[in-house]
Amino acid sequence: MATSLNNLARLHDTQGQYVAAEPLYTRSLAIWEKALGKDHPDVAQSLNNLAALCRKIGRIKDADPLEERAKAIRAIKR
């Protein structure tokens, strides 16, 4: 389900439908966190997707912590 939501979010995102994409990215992230744990690489990817969307819509302060968390997850998994 998380993958499908993420894919749908990416479709909306690429079409410039950011308002539709954000809740899908957020839900996908929540599912990944619950299913895989907060430090899984798929969670990091979801965090990056949501951060990228936040940057596109000018919410830099929201994007920064998401990117930092994704970076920390990737550092753990090395």
Summary of the structure (lengths in Angstrom):
residues: 78
radius of gyration: 11.8
end to end distance: 26.9
largest distance: 34.7
contacts: 233
relative contact order: 0.15
helix: 83%
strand: 0%
